[in-house]
Amino acid sequence: MRWLMILGVVLIILGIVGLVVDYVPIRHQEEVAKIGPFTATQEKETDFIIPPYAGVIVIVVGAALIFASRRRSI
């Protein structure tokens, strides 16, 4: 199956990116105060940490998909 191989390659690339990038900054607005109809908001940035084992797991799953696609096509 060709789509299994493509999905495997994409997962391997995402796993490598996950190992290189330690965190992803996410910006959102948080309500600070509300007085009657007026609201005060503040833009806040939080970091989403990517654990290294997640990148390794994604790489292994991608390699398994590539291996499975090669086994089916033969």
Buried (B, 14 or more C-beta within 10 A) or exposed (E): EEEBBEBBBEBBEBBBEBBEEEEEEEEEEEEEEEEEEEEEEEEEEEEEEBEEEBBEBBBEBBBEBBEBBEEEEE
